[in-house]
Amino acid sequence: MNDQMEDLKKYIQKMPNLPVTVTKVIDICNDPKASPNDLNKVISIDPVLMGRVMKLINSAYYGLNDKITSLVRAIIMLGLNTVKNLALSTAVLGNLNTSERFQTINMEGFWRHSLCVGVTARMIAVHRGVDSKLVEGYFVAGLLHDVGKIPLNNVRADDYIVTMAEADRQHLPLYRAEEEIFDFTHSAVGGLIAEYWNLGQEIRDIIVYHHDPDSYEGNKTDMLKTIAAANYFANAYEIGFSGDRYPEILDAAILDDLGIDWDFLDDLEENVNGEIEKAKVFLET
C-alpha cells in the first residue's frame, strides 16, 4: 500500500464510529423476523434518530397529507428497510458533511450531485417496477456513491487539486486522473469507508464498482447499473458538481439492460431538481 493510501486509511480509522443505535437498527432490520415494534424500542430511546424519522415521514419527500405523530406508525408506513436506510445515511452524512478543508470540490455542489444521483436512481427504480421495499436502497446507494472523494479532499487536498487539473487538461474522467496521480481511485477509498462503518455489502459494492460495472461479479448488478446511469445523468446535465467535467460516456448496453433510453433520461430532467429539493431533508442531520 502506498503512503498516500496509508494516510487515507489512518484518517478513516480516526473518523467517529457510527452511533450504537444505528448499528442496532441495522441488525434488527437484517433479521427477517423483526417487527416494527422491535425497531420502535430501539429508536424511541434515541431522541436524535427518532426526530429524524419523524421529520422524514412528515417531509415533502414523502408528501403525505396528514401529519404522522406516532413513531410506530411512521415505521410501519416507511417500512423497516427505509428506516434502516434513513438511519444509515443520516449517520454517515452526519460524520462526513463538513466543510473541513473543502478546497477541491465545492461542498454544496458535491452534495447536490450526490442527491441527484440518489433521486435519479430512485426514479429509475420506480419506473422499472422495483419492489417498493427496495427502492430507498437505490436512493441511499446513489447518495453515498462518491463518499471516497471526501477523505481525498481532506487528507490530500493539494494532490487532489492537481488531479482535477490533470483531468481537465487531458479531458479525462476524474477517476482516470486519480489512477494516474494516486494509483487508486475515490471508489477504493470509499470502499474503505464502507468496510470501516460496516455499511453492508450492497452499498460497498456500489461505491467500489460504480465506474466499473463490467468487472462486477456480485448479485447487485441491477442496482449498480442504475447508479452508473444516474451518475452519468447527473454529470452530463451538470446537476451539482463532483469534480468530473469529462465523465466517461455511458455504455449504451447499460441502458438496454435497464430497459430505458436517452429519451427517458431527458424527460427526468424536468422533475429531478424538485426531487432534489425534497431530498435535502437527508442532509439536515
Helices and strands as residue ranges (DSSP letters): H 3-13, H 20-29, H 36-43, H 47-57, H 71-78, H 80-96, H 107-127, H 132-144, H 149-155, H 157-170, H 174-182, H 186-196, H 201-209, G 213-215, H 221-236, H 252-258, H 262-279, G 280-283
